[in-house]
Amino acid sequence: MKTVNTVLGPLETSKIGFTLMHDHIMGSASGIPQVYPELLGKDYKKRIIKGLTAAKKAGINTIVDADTFDLGRAVKILAEVSQSSGVNIVCCSGWFGELPGYLGSFSSDQYAQIFAREVKEGIEGTNIKAGILKSAADFGGITPNGAILLRGVARAQLMTGVPIMLHSYSPDQIGRQQIAILKEEGVDLRRVKLDHSTDTKDMEYLTWIIEQGCYLGMDRLPGIHVPPLARVSPEGRIKTIKDLIDAGYANRILLGHDAFLVSSFFDTLPDDAKKKLETDNPYGFFYINKVVLPKLREMGVSEKIIKSICIDNPRRFFEGTSE
Ligand SMILES: [Zn+2]
């Protein structure tokens, strides 16, 4: 029996169901939900439970929460909202942003140890275990600290066997640098997904990633259209998914929105950018169900393929199988 770690314990992969593979339940910064919850806005927990309960009702069975420790991951709260809503939540270990200067300089092996502990033993003194590892590189490529962290994630993958999700900046093909490091570390690339791959329409690059063995995280639906991320329209993103299906790669696509149910981030944006985010995606976690899947059906994608992308691919990704 194969299982995936969720915040409520191991879940049989056969029961994973319709899965959002990259979304954020409460994105902020390390310690915010536990110490300064008011920065997440009024009744934030109630709003999360309301959103997740609606998601469950709409058929969303599992969510991979992309909030690492430095994005404000709070596993006890995740367990509480999973219990209340019935949505399975897979939480992640690893690191998203730059290391704060006051953290000192730890080695990749030291990071690998703590990330692996979060998968094998638990997080914050609980027995809640991470089901996936995350690393990130954005504009400008992998930074020196980013490389230390990515190697830490790679080594934790080898120690634990759980898959890796990579935040990546696809317009500049940053995935090539990330994949090169993972190859050096000996990670099986079939256990890796390159996220935010909807930010490019470059089929040559996308098929190259698939040929390396990786999955494509076709999240950012409809996209975060705040400069400089406005390169691909919502329709363009769906068209790329269709092109990948037509090219025979339906079994390598993993869907998500990269949306935030509750967050402190967007408070810092100017009002017009905030408004634009809302008008671009009025559906939040339901955009795939309400817009993307109907559009794919309209374009001629069969129900069988849609089910396979939304349910079988997440299962296969966590199992590390191709069947
Ligand atoms: Zn994200």
py3Dmol code that shows the C-alpha trace and the ligand (Angstrom):
import py3Dmol

protein = """\
ATOM      1  CA  MET A   1       0.000   0.000   0.000  1.00  0.00           C
ATOM      2  CA  LYS A   2       1.424   3.377  -1.015  1.00  0.00           C
ATOM      3  CA  THR A   3       0.732   6.437   1.074  1.00  0.00           C
ATOM      4  CA  VAL A   4       1.326  10.168   1.028  1.00  0.00           C
ATOM      5  CA  ASN A   5       1.889  12.165   4.223  1.00  0.00           C
ATOM      6  CA  THR A   6      -0.956  14.574   4.940  1.00  0.00           C
ATOM      7  CA  VAL A   7      -1.313  16.830   7.962  1.00  0.00           C
ATOM      8  CA  LEU A   8      -3.750  14.265   9.418  1.00  0.00           C
ATOM      9  CA  GLY A   9      -1.436  11.307   8.800  1.00  0.00           C
ATOM     10  CA  PRO A  10      -0.706   8.935   5.928  1.00  0.00           C
ATOM     11  CA  LEU A  11      -3.307   8.784   3.159  1.00  0.00           C
ATOM     12  CA  GLU A  12      -3.509   5.901   0.710  1.00  0.00           C
ATOM     13  CA  THR A  13      -2.498   7.341  -2.638  1.00  0.00           C
ATOM     14  CA  SER A  14      -5.489   5.581  -4.242  1.00  0.00           C
ATOM     15  CA  LYS A  15      -7.668   7.922  -2.152  1.00  0.00           C
ATOM     16  CA  ILE A  16      -5.945  11.165  -3.138  1.00  0.00           C
ATOM     17  CA  GLY A  17      -8.781  12.127  -5.531  1.00  0.00           C
ATOM     18  CA  PHE A  18      -9.020  15.471  -7.321  1.00  0.00           C
ATOM     19  CA  THR A  19      -5.886  17.317  -6.205  1.00  0.00           C
ATOM     20  CA  LEU A  20      -4.705  20.916  -6.470  1.00  0.00           C
ATOM     21  CA  MET A  21      -0.958  20.467  -6.746  1.00  0.00           C
ATOM     22  CA  HIS A  22       0.259  23.983  -5.883  1.00  0.00           C
ATOM     23  CA  ASP A  23      -1.860  26.361  -3.834  1.00  0.00           C
ATOM     24  CA  HIS A  24      -1.459  28.327  -0.637  1.00  0.00           C
ATOM     25  CA  ILE A  25      -3.797  28.030   2.331  1.00  0.00           C
ATOM     26  CA  MET A  26      -2.253  30.861   4.372  1.00  0.00           C
ATOM     27  CA  GLY A  27       0.821  32.485   2.936  1.00  0.00           C
ATOM     28  CA  SER A  28       2.773  34.952   5.067  1.00  0.00           C
ATOM     29  CA  ALA A  29       6.164  34.705   6.763  1.00  0.00           C
ATOM     30  CA  SER A  30       7.657  32.375   9.359  1.00  0.00           C
ATOM     31  CA  GLY A  31       5.848  32.567  12.686  1.00  0.00           C
ATOM     32  CA  ILE A  32       3.098  34.965  11.591  1.00  0.00           C
ATOM     33  CA  PRO A  33       0.079  32.626  12.041  1.00  0.00           C
ATOM     34  CA  GLN A  34       1.331  31.527  15.469  1.00  0.00           C
ATOM     35  CA  VAL A  35       2.539  34.891  16.797  1.00  0.00           C
ATOM     36  CA  TYR A  36       0.939  37.754  14.847  1.00  0.00           C
ATOM     37  CA  PRO A  37      -2.213  36.186  13.396  1.00  0.00           C
ATOM     38  CA  GLU A  38      -3.886  39.592  13.091  1.00  0.00           C
ATOM     39  CA  LEU A  39      -1.619  40.220  10.086  1.00  0.00           C
ATOM     40  CA  LEU A  40      -3.628  37.551   8.255  1.00  0.00           C
ATOM     41  CA  GLY A  41      -6.779  39.597   8.683  1.00  0.00           C
ATOM     42  CA  LYS A  42      -9.948  39.213  10.694  1.00  0.00           C
ATOM     43  CA  ASP A  43     -11.259  35.714  11.400  1.00  0.00           C
ATOM     44  CA  TYR A  44      -8.598  34.221   9.166  1.00  0.00           C
ATOM     45  CA  LYS A  45      -9.135  30.682  10.436  1.00  0.00           C
ATOM     46  CA  LYS A  46     -12.879  30.894   9.904  1.00  0.00           C
ATOM     47  CA  ARG A  47     -12.257  32.162   6.365  1.00  0.00           C
ATOM     48  CA  ILE A  48      -9.895  29.253   5.676  1.00  0.00           C
ATOM     49  CA  ILE A  49     -12.379  26.683   6.947  1.00  0.00           C
ATOM     50  CA  LYS A  50     -15.175  28.294   4.922  1.00  0.00           C
ATOM     51  CA  GLY A  51     -13.025  28.253   1.769  1.00  0.00           C
ATOM     52  CA  LEU A  52     -11.859  24.671   2.257  1.00  0.00           C
ATOM     53  CA  THR A  53     -15.352  23.418   3.083  1.00  0.00           C
ATOM     54  CA  ALA A  54     -16.598  24.963  -0.166  1.00  0.00           C
ATOM     55  CA  ALA A  55     -13.642  23.378  -1.984  1.00  0.00           C
ATOM     56  CA  LYS A  56     -14.506  19.957  -0.595  1.00  0.00           C
ATOM     57  CA  LYS A  57     -18.108  20.442  -1.698  1.00  0.00           C
ATOM     58  CA  ALA A  58     -16.866  21.314  -5.201  1.00  0.00           C
ATOM     59  CA  GLY A  59     -14.980  18.013  -5.379  1.00  0.00           C
ATOM     60  CA  ILE A  60     -11.495  19.185  -4.391  1.00  0.00           C
ATOM     61  CA  ASN A  61     -10.263  16.293  -2.269  1.00  0.00           C
ATOM     62  CA  THR A  62      -6.618  17.146  -1.652  1.00  0.00           C
ATOM     63  CA  ILE A  63      -4.498  20.307  -1.708  1.00  0.00           C
ATOM     64  CA  VAL A  64      -0.714  20.468  -1.799  1.00  0.00           C
ATOM     65  CA  ASP A  65       0.015  23.524   0.345  1.00  0.00           C
ATOM     66  CA  ALA A  66       3.084  25.273  -1.062  1.00  0.00           C
ATOM     67  CA  ASP A  67       3.849  27.259   2.092  1.00  0.00           C
ATOM     68  CA  THR A  68       7.280  26.398   3.425  1.00  0.00           C
ATOM     69  CA  PHE A  69       8.415  27.402   6.928  1.00  0.00           C
ATOM     70  CA  ASP A  70       9.588  30.776   5.621  1.00  0.00           C
ATOM     71  CA  LEU A  71       6.187  31.358   3.968  1.00  0.00           C
ATOM     72  CA  GLY A  72       4.442  30.965   7.307  1.00  0.00           C
ATOM     73  CA  ARG A  73       3.623  27.254   7.352  1.00  0.00           C
ATOM     74  CA  ALA A  74       1.702  26.420  10.555  1.00  0.00           C
ATOM     75  CA  VAL A  75       1.041  22.690  10.673  1.00  0.00           C
ATOM     76  CA  LYS A  76      -1.176  22.605  13.761  1.00  0.00           C
ATOM     77  CA  ILE A  77      -3.528  25.086  12.117  1.00  0.00           C
ATOM     78  CA  LEU A  78      -3.374  23.138   8.844  1.00  0.00           C
ATOM     79  CA  ALA A  79      -4.390  19.983  10.731  1.00  0.00           C
ATOM     80  CA  GLU A  80      -7.275  21.822  12.381  1.00  0.00           C
ATOM     81  CA  VAL A  81      -8.645  23.234   9.104  1.00  0.00           C
ATOM     82  CA  SER A  82      -8.182  19.887   7.335  1.00  0.00           C
ATOM     83  CA  GLN A  83     -10.152  18.164  10.087  1.00  0.00           C
ATOM     84  CA  SER A  84     -12.930  20.770   9.976  1.00  0.00           C
ATOM     85  CA  SER A  85     -13.260  20.866   6.188  1.00  0.00           C
ATOM     86  CA  GLY A  86     -12.526  17.277   5.155  1.00  0.00           C
ATOM     87  CA  VAL A  87      -9.913  18.414   2.596  1.00  0.00           C
ATOM     88  CA  ASN A  88      -6.651  16.453   2.733  1.00  0.00           C
ATOM     89  CA  ILE A  89      -3.678  18.798   3.011  1.00  0.00           C
ATOM     90  CA  VAL A  90      -0.145  17.792   2.037  1.00  0.00           C
ATOM     91  CA  CYS A  91       2.294  20.217   3.646  1.00  0.00           C
ATOM     92  CA  CYS A  92       5.826  20.837   2.466  1.00  0.00           C
ATOM     93  CA  SER A  93       9.304  21.078   3.864  1.00  0.00           C
ATOM     94  CA  GLY A  94      12.172  22.948   2.240  1.00  0.00           C
ATOM     95  CA  TRP A  95      12.654  26.653   1.732  1.00  0.00           C
ATOM     96  CA  PHE A  96      11.198  29.325  -0.548  1.00  0.00           C
ATOM     97  CA  GLY A  97      12.953  32.687  -0.276  1.00  0.00           C
ATOM     98  CA  GLU A  98      16.405  34.023   0.431  1.00  0.00           C
ATOM     99  CA  LEU A  99      17.981  33.157   3.768  1.00  0.00           C
ATOM    100  CA  PRO A 100      17.820  36.017   6.271  1.00  0.00           C
ATOM    101  CA  GLY A 101      21.304  37.413   7.016  1.00  0.00           C
ATOM    102  CA  TYR A 102      21.009  36.711  10.727  1.00  0.00           C
ATOM    103  CA  LEU A 103      20.594  32.983  10.135  1.00  0.00           C
ATOM    104  CA  GLY A 104      24.301  32.347   9.662  1.00  0.00           C
ATOM    105  CA  SER A 105      25.697  29.995   7.077  1.00  0.00           C
ATOM    106  CA  PHE A 106      24.600  26.399   7.354  1.00  0.00           C
ATOM    107  CA  SER A 107      25.561  23.700   4.891  1.00  0.00           C
ATOM    108  CA  SER A 108      23.402  21.750   2.451  1.00  0.00           C
ATOM    109  CA  ASP A 109      23.828  18.683   4.646  1.00  0.00           C
ATOM    110  CA  GLN A 110      22.566  20.559   7.699  1.00  0.00           C
ATOM    111  CA  TYR A 111      19.479  21.683   5.759  1.00  0.00           C
ATOM    112  CA  ALA A 112      19.005  18.149   4.405  1.00  0.00           C
ATOM    113  CA  GLN A 113      18.927  16.840   7.982  1.00  0.00           C
ATOM    114  CA  ILE A 114      16.217  19.233   9.149  1.00  0.00           C
ATOM    115  CA  PHE A 115      14.115  18.848   5.997  1.00  0.00           C
ATOM    116  CA  ALA A 116      14.364  15.041   6.206  1.00  0.00           C
ATOM    117  CA  ARG A 117      13.396  15.176   9.878  1.00  0.00           C
ATOM    118  CA  GLU A 118      10.213  17.019   8.905  1.00  0.00           C
ATOM    119  CA  VAL A 119       9.335  14.198   6.507  1.00  0.00           C
ATOM    120  CA  LYS A 120      10.350  11.265   8.686  1.00  0.00           C
ATOM    121  CA  GLU A 121       9.610  12.405  12.235  1.00  0.00           C
ATOM    122  CA  GLY A 122       7.385  15.464  12.203  1.00  0.00           C
ATOM    123  CA  ILE A 123       7.250  19.244  12.345  1.00  0.00           C
ATOM    124  CA  GLU A 124       7.250  21.612  15.334  1.00  0.00           C
ATOM    125  CA  GLY A 125       7.295  18.763  17.837  1.00  0.00           C
ATOM    126  CA  THR A 126       4.170  17.147  16.363  1.00  0.00           C
ATOM    127  CA  ASN A 127       3.934  13.932  14.371  1.00  0.00           C
ATOM    128  CA  ILE A 128       2.634  15.930  11.373  1.00  0.00           C
ATOM    129  CA  LYS A 129       4.946  15.048   8.511  1.00  0.00           C
ATOM    130  CA  ALA A 130       5.721  16.837   5.261  1.00  0.00           C
ATOM    131  CA  GLY A 131       4.694  14.980   2.101  1.00  0.00           C
ATOM    132  CA  ILE A 132       6.780  16.979  -0.360  1.00  0.00           C
ATOM    133  CA  LEU A 133       9.965  19.084  -0.469  1.00  0.00           C
ATOM    134  CA  LYS A 134      10.149  22.528  -2.021  1.00  0.00           C
ATOM    135  CA  SER A 135      12.921  24.679  -3.412  1.00  0.00           C
ATOM    136  CA  ALA A 136      12.790  27.928  -5.353  1.00  0.00           C
ATOM    137  CA  ALA A 137      14.649  30.010  -7.903  1.00  0.00           C
ATOM    138  CA  ASP A 138      13.235  33.097  -9.570  1.00  0.00           C
ATOM    139  CA  PHE A 139      14.355  35.966 -11.836  1.00  0.00           C
ATOM    140  CA  GLY A 140      18.093  36.008 -12.285  1.00  0.00           C
ATOM    141  CA  GLY A 141      18.553  32.313 -11.573  1.00  0.00           C
ATOM    142  CA  ILE A 142      19.766  30.344  -8.593  1.00  0.00           C
ATOM    143  CA  THR A 143      21.463  32.468  -5.957  1.00  0.00           C
ATOM    144  CA  PRO A 144      24.440  31.113  -3.927  1.00  0.00           C
ATOM    145  CA  ASN A 145      22.175  30.464  -0.918  1.00  0.00           C
ATOM    146  CA  GLY A 146      19.498  29.077  -3.237  1.00  0.00           C
ATOM    147  CA  ALA A 147      21.998  26.487  -4.446  1.00  0.00           C
ATOM    148  CA  ILE A 148      22.823  25.463  -0.856  1.00  0.00           C
ATOM    149  CA  LEU A 149      19.101  25.047  -0.135  1.00  0.00           C
ATOM    150  CA  LEU A 150      18.383  23.204  -3.394  1.00  0.00           C
ATOM    151  CA  ARG A 151      21.179  20.741  -2.632  1.00  0.00           C
ATOM    152  CA  GLY A 152      19.724  20.383   0.881  1.00  0.00           C
ATOM    153  CA  VAL A 153      16.315  19.579  -0.626  1.00  0.00           C
ATOM    154  CA  ALA A 154      17.907  17.145  -3.094  1.00  0.00           C
ATOM    155  CA  ARG A 155      19.714  15.282  -0.311  1.00  0.00           C
ATOM    156  CA  ALA A 156      16.550  15.222   1.834  1.00  0.00           C
ATOM    157  CA  GLN A 157      14.746  13.692  -1.171  1.00  0.00           C
ATOM    158  CA  LEU A 158      17.343  10.934  -1.350  1.00  0.00           C
ATOM    159  CA  MET A 159      16.987  10.341   2.409  1.00  0.00           C
ATOM    160  CA  THR A 160      13.173  10.241   2.427  1.00  0.00           C
ATOM    161  CA  GLY A 161      11.866   9.318  -1.027  1.00  0.00           C
ATOM    162  CA  VAL A 162       9.203  12.070  -1.091  1.00  0.00           C
ATOM    163  CA  PRO A 163       8.950  14.145  -4.275  1.00  0.00           C
ATOM    164  CA  ILE A 164      10.184  17.686  -4.945  1.00  0.00           C
ATOM    165  CA  MET A 165       8.303  20.758  -6.157  1.00  0.00           C
ATOM    166  CA  LEU A 166      10.372  23.552  -7.673  1.00  0.00           C
ATOM    167  CA  HIS A 167       9.226  27.154  -7.793  1.00  0.00           C
ATOM    168  CA  SER A 168      10.807  28.219 -11.054  1.00  0.00           C
ATOM    169  CA  TYR A 169      10.853  31.196 -13.402  1.00  0.00           C
ATOM    170  CA  SER A 170      10.073  29.593 -16.719  1.00  0.00           C
ATOM    171  CA  PRO A 171      10.337  32.687 -18.999  1.00  0.00           C
ATOM    172  CA  ASP A 172      14.100  32.606 -18.328  1.00  0.00           C
ATOM    173  CA  GLN A 173      14.263  28.776 -18.330  1.00  0.00           C
ATOM    174  CA  ILE A 174      15.607  28.718 -14.766  1.00  0.00           C
ATOM    175  CA  GLY A 175      14.511  25.077 -14.587  1.00  0.00           C
ATOM    176  CA  ARG A 176      17.606  24.155 -16.599  1.00  0.00           C
ATOM    177  CA  GLN A 177      19.854  25.332 -13.731  1.00  0.00           C
ATOM    178  CA  GLN A 178      17.698  23.622 -11.090  1.00  0.00           C
ATOM    179  CA  ILE A 179      17.626  20.331 -12.999  1.00  0.00           C
ATOM    180  CA  ALA A 180      21.411  20.444 -13.488  1.00  0.00           C
ATOM    181  CA  ILE A 181      21.950  20.634  -9.713  1.00  0.00           C
ATOM    182  CA  LEU A 182      19.415  17.880  -9.009  1.00  0.00           C
ATOM    183  CA  LYS A 183      21.182  15.696 -11.579  1.00  0.00           C
ATOM    184  CA  GLU A 184      24.528  16.333  -9.876  1.00  0.00           C
ATOM    185  CA  GLU A 185      22.946  15.296  -6.585  1.00  0.00           C
ATOM    186  CA  GLY A 186      21.617  12.073  -8.130  1.00  0.00           C
ATOM    187  CA  VAL A 187      17.893  12.797  -7.701  1.00  0.00           C
ATOM    188  CA  ASP A 188      15.546  10.684  -9.837  1.00  0.00           C
ATOM    189  CA  LEU A 189      13.967  13.427 -11.962  1.00  0.00           C
ATOM    190  CA  ARG A 190      10.698  11.477 -12.223  1.00  0.00           C
ATOM    191  CA  ARG A 191      10.149  12.583  -8.615  1.00  0.00           C
ATOM    192  CA  VAL A 192      10.370  16.280  -9.506  1.00  0.00           C
ATOM    193  CA  LYS A 193       7.849  18.835 -10.768  1.00  0.00           C
ATOM    194  CA  LEU A 194       8.759  22.164 -12.282  1.00  0.00           C
ATOM    195  CA  ASP A 195       6.154  24.635 -11.096  1.00  0.00           C
ATOM    196  CA  HIS A 196       4.806  27.815 -12.663  1.00  0.00           C
ATOM    197  CA  SER A 197       5.384  26.294 -16.078  1.00  0.00           C
ATOM    198  CA  THR A 198       2.340  28.163 -17.417  1.00  0.00           C
ATOM    199  CA  ASP A 199       4.430  31.356 -17.300  1.00  0.00           C
ATOM    200  CA  THR A 200       5.919  30.370 -20.659  1.00  0.00           C
ATOM    201  CA  LYS A 201       4.500  29.118 -23.963  1.00  0.00           C
ATOM    202  CA  ASP A 202       7.870  27.812 -25.126  1.00  0.00           C
ATOM    203  CA  MET A 203       7.020  24.218 -26.051  1.00  0.00           C
ATOM    204  CA  GLU A 204      10.640  23.391 -26.768  1.00  0.00           C
ATOM    205  CA  TYR A 205      11.598  24.253 -23.183  1.00  0.00           C
ATOM    206  CA  LEU A 206       8.548  22.523 -21.683  1.00  0.00           C
ATOM    207  CA  THR A 207       9.081  19.311 -23.622  1.00  0.00           C
ATOM    208  CA  TRP A 208      12.776  19.382 -22.692  1.00  0.00           C
ATOM    209  CA  ILE A 209      11.757  19.386 -18.995  1.00  0.00           C
ATOM    210  CA  ILE A 210       9.424  16.429 -19.586  1.00  0.00           C
ATOM    211  CA  GLU A 211      12.150  14.566 -21.473  1.00  0.00           C
ATOM    212  CA  GLN A 212      14.382  14.929 -18.403  1.00  0.00           C
ATOM    213  CA  GLY A 213      11.724  12.889 -16.578  1.00  0.00           C
ATOM    214  CA  CYS A 214      10.080  15.747 -14.636  1.00  0.00           C
ATOM    215  CA  TYR A 215       6.425  16.638 -14.322  1.00  0.00           C
ATOM    216  CA  LEU A 216       5.225  20.091 -15.304  1.00  0.00           C
ATOM    217  CA  GLY A 217       3.429  22.062 -12.620  1.00  0.00           C
ATOM    218  CA  MET A 218       0.859  23.839 -14.792  1.00  0.00           C
ATOM    219  CA  ASP A 219      -0.194  26.027 -11.901  1.00  0.00           C
ATOM    220  CA  ARG A 220      -0.511  29.799 -11.956  1.00  0.00           C
ATOM    221  CA  LEU A 221      -3.971  29.558 -13.446  1.00  0.00           C
ATOM    222  CA  PRO A 222      -5.090  32.135 -14.514  1.00  0.00           C
ATOM    223  CA  GLY A 223      -1.651  33.568 -13.664  1.00  0.00           C
ATOM    224  CA  ILE A 224      -0.426  36.285 -11.381  1.00  0.00           C
ATOM    225  CA  HIS A 225      -0.652  39.268 -13.691  1.00  0.00           C
ATOM    226  CA  VAL A 226       1.447  41.663 -11.705  1.00  0.00           C
ATOM    227  CA  PRO A 227       4.487  42.971 -13.609  1.00  0.00           C
ATOM    228  CA  PRO A 228       6.805  41.426 -14.659  1.00  0.00           C
ATOM    229  CA  LEU A 229       4.668  38.277 -14.615  1.00  0.00           C
ATOM    230  CA  ALA A 230       2.114  39.389 -17.209  1.00  0.00           C
ATOM    231  CA  ARG A 231       3.657  37.602 -20.159  1.00  0.00           C
ATOM    232  CA  VAL A 232       1.084  34.856 -20.759  1.00  0.00           C
ATOM    233  CA  SER A 233      -2.679  35.480 -20.875  1.00  0.00           C
ATOM    234  CA  PRO A 234      -5.080  33.149 -19.027  1.00  0.00           C
ATOM    235  CA  GLU A 235      -6.232  31.781 -22.405  1.00  0.00           C
ATOM    236  CA  GLY A 236      -2.608  31.298 -23.482  1.00  0.00           C
ATOM    237  CA  ARG A 237      -1.968  29.214 -20.386  1.00  0.00           C
ATOM    238  CA  ILE A 238      -4.912  26.906 -21.104  1.00  0.00           C
ATOM    239  CA  LYS A 239      -3.816  26.661 -24.745  1.00  0.00           C
ATOM    240  CA  THR A 240      -0.346  25.475 -23.619  1.00  0.00           C
ATOM    241  CA  ILE A 241      -1.975  22.742 -21.526  1.00  0.00           C
ATOM    242  CA  LYS A 242      -3.966  21.682 -24.614  1.00  0.00           C
ATOM    243  CA  ASP A 243      -0.805  21.734 -26.746  1.00  0.00           C
ATOM    244  CA  LEU A 244       0.954  19.486 -24.219  1.00  0.00           C
ATOM    245  CA  ILE A 245      -1.988  17.070 -24.225  1.00  0.00           C
ATOM    246  CA  ASP A 246      -1.945  17.023 -28.045  1.00  0.00           C
ATOM    247  CA  ALA A 247       1.793  16.354 -27.989  1.00  0.00           C
ATOM    248  CA  GLY A 248       1.140  13.219 -25.916  1.00  0.00           C
ATOM    249  CA  TYR A 249       2.184  14.584 -22.518  1.00  0.00           C
ATOM    250  CA  ALA A 250      -1.139  14.480 -20.632  1.00  0.00           C
ATOM    251  CA  ASN A 251       0.447  12.138 -18.096  1.00  0.00           C
ATOM    252  CA  ARG A 252       3.078  14.737 -17.118  1.00  0.00           C
ATOM    253  CA  ILE A 253       0.745  17.648 -16.273  1.00  0.00           C
ATOM    254  CA  LEU A 254      -0.104  18.640 -12.688  1.00  0.00           C
ATOM    255  CA  LEU A 255      -2.625  21.432 -12.112  1.00  0.00           C
ATOM    256  CA  GLY A 256      -2.861  24.130  -9.449  1.00  0.00           C
ATOM    257  CA  HIS A 257      -3.657  27.842  -9.196  1.00  0.00           C
ATOM    258  CA  ASP A 258      -0.834  29.230  -7.051  1.00  0.00           C
ATOM    259  CA  ALA A 259      -3.688  31.105  -5.377  1.00  0.00           C
ATOM    260  CA  PHE A 260      -3.863  32.126  -1.727  1.00  0.00           C
ATOM    261  CA  LEU A 261      -6.899  31.418   0.419  1.00  0.00           C
ATOM    262  CA  VAL A 262      -5.631  33.787   3.104  1.00  0.00           C
ATOM    263  CA  SER A 263      -2.467  35.866   2.860  1.00  0.00           C
ATOM    264  CA  SER A 264      -0.551  38.821   4.169  1.00  0.00           C
ATOM    265  CA  PHE A 265       1.352  39.334   0.892  1.00  0.00           C
ATOM    266  CA  PHE A 266      -1.085  41.244  -1.194  1.00  0.00           C
ATOM    267  CA  ASP A 267      -1.645  43.974   1.381  1.00  0.00           C
ATOM    268  CA  THR A 268       1.604  45.497   0.193  1.00  0.00           C
ATOM    269  CA  LEU A 269       0.461  45.793  -3.423  1.00  0.00           C
ATOM    270  CA  PRO A 270      -0.937  49.047  -4.795  1.00  0.00           C
ATOM    271  CA  ASP A 271      -4.759  49.101  -4.905  1.00  0.00           C
ATOM    272  CA  ASP A 272      -4.995  48.758  -8.691  1.00  0.00           C
ATOM    273  CA  ALA A 273      -2.774  45.646  -8.654  1.00  0.00           C
ATOM    274  CA  LYS A 274      -4.912  44.153  -5.864  1.00  0.00           C
ATOM    275  CA  LYS A 275      -8.047  44.855  -7.879  1.00  0.00           C
ATOM    276  CA  LYS A 276      -6.484  43.280 -10.956  1.00  0.00           C
ATOM    277  CA  LEU A 277      -5.680  40.078  -9.042  1.00  0.00           C
ATOM    278  CA  GLU A 278      -9.304  39.846  -7.950  1.00  0.00           C
ATOM    279  CA  THR A 279     -10.770  40.498 -11.383  1.00  0.00           C
ATOM    280  CA  ASP A 280      -8.324  38.099 -13.071  1.00  0.00           C
ATOM    281  CA  ASN A 281      -9.358  35.276 -10.783  1.00  0.00           C
ATOM    282  CA  PRO A 282     -12.708  35.841  -9.107  1.00  0.00           C
ATOM    283  CA  TYR A 283     -12.945  32.099  -8.399  1.00  0.00           C
ATOM    284  CA  GLY A 284      -9.801  31.475  -6.322  1.00  0.00           C
ATOM    285  CA  PHE A 285      -9.388  27.737  -5.720  1.00  0.00           C
ATOM    286  CA  PHE A 286     -12.314  27.036  -8.093  1.00  0.00           C
ATOM    287  CA  TYR A 287     -10.850  28.594 -11.254  1.00  0.00           C
ATOM    288  CA  ILE A 288      -9.688  25.226 -12.624  1.00  0.00           C
ATOM    289  CA  ASN A 289     -13.142  23.699 -12.106  1.00  0.00           C
ATOM    290  CA  LYS A 290     -15.062  26.709 -13.334  1.00  0.00           C
ATOM    291  CA  VAL A 291     -12.888  27.909 -16.216  1.00  0.00           C
ATOM    292  CA  VAL A 292      -9.930  25.677 -17.134  1.00  0.00           C
ATOM    293  CA  LEU A 293     -11.649  22.285 -17.338  1.00  0.00           C
ATOM    294  CA  PRO A 294     -14.753  23.541 -19.212  1.00  0.00           C
ATOM    295  CA  LYS A 295     -12.436  25.287 -21.694  1.00  0.00           C
ATOM    296  CA  LEU A 296     -10.377  22.107 -22.199  1.00  0.00           C
ATOM    297  CA  ARG A 297     -13.606  20.134 -22.779  1.00  0.00           C
ATOM    298  CA  GLU A 298     -14.669  22.759 -25.294  1.00  0.00           C
ATOM    299  CA  MET A 299     -11.312  22.308 -27.047  1.00  0.00           C
ATOM    300  CA  GLY A 300     -12.054  18.598 -27.368  1.00  0.00           C
ATOM    301  CA  VAL A 301     -10.160  17.103 -24.416  1.00  0.00           C
ATOM    302  CA  SER A 302     -11.925  13.940 -23.255  1.00  0.00           C
ATOM    303  CA  GLU A 303     -13.336  13.379 -19.792  1.00  0.00           C
ATOM    304  CA  LYS A 304     -10.971  10.441 -19.439  1.00  0.00           C
ATOM    305  CA  ILE A 305      -7.903  12.632 -19.963  1.00  0.00           C
ATOM    306  CA  ILE A 306      -9.236  15.331 -17.624  1.00  0.00           C
ATOM    307  CA  LYS A 307      -9.797  12.779 -14.878  1.00  0.00           C
ATOM    308  CA  SER A 308      -6.379  11.336 -15.479  1.00  0.00           C
ATOM    309  CA  ILE A 309      -4.714  14.773 -15.150  1.00  0.00           C
ATOM    310  CA  CYS A 310      -6.631  15.796 -12.026  1.00  0.00           C
ATOM    311  CA  ILE A 311      -6.643  12.484 -10.131  1.00  0.00           C
ATOM    312  CA  ASP A 312      -4.259   9.892 -11.605  1.00  0.00           C
ATOM    313  CA  ASN A 313      -1.280  12.196 -12.194  1.00  0.00           C
ATOM    314  CA  PRO A 314      -1.134  13.411  -8.563  1.00  0.00           C
ATOM    315  CA  ARG A 315      -1.401   9.798  -7.408  1.00  0.00           C
ATOM    316  CA  ARG A 316       1.359   8.692  -9.792  1.00  0.00           C
ATOM    317  CA  PHE A 317       3.549  11.645  -8.808  1.00  0.00           C
ATOM    318  CA  PHE A 318       3.387  10.795  -5.104  1.00  0.00           C
ATOM    319  CA  GLU A 319       3.755   7.062  -5.731  1.00  0.00           C
ATOM    320  CA  GLY A 320       6.694   7.525  -8.076  1.00  0.00           C
ATOM    321  CA  THR A 321       5.026   5.194 -10.577  1.00  0.00           C
ATOM    322  CA  SER A 322       3.989   5.617 -14.181  1.00  0.00           C
ATOM    323  CA  GLU A 323       0.909   3.357 -14.002  1.00  0.00           C
TER     324      GLU A 323
END
"""
ligand_1 = """\
1
ZN
Zn 3.249 29.306 -4.924
"""
view = py3Dmol.view(width=600, height=400)
view.addModel(protein, "pdb")
view.setStyle({"model": 0}, {"cartoon": {"style": "trace"}})
view.addModel(ligand_1, "xyz")
view.setStyle({"model": 1}, {"stick": {}})
view.zoomTo()
view.show()
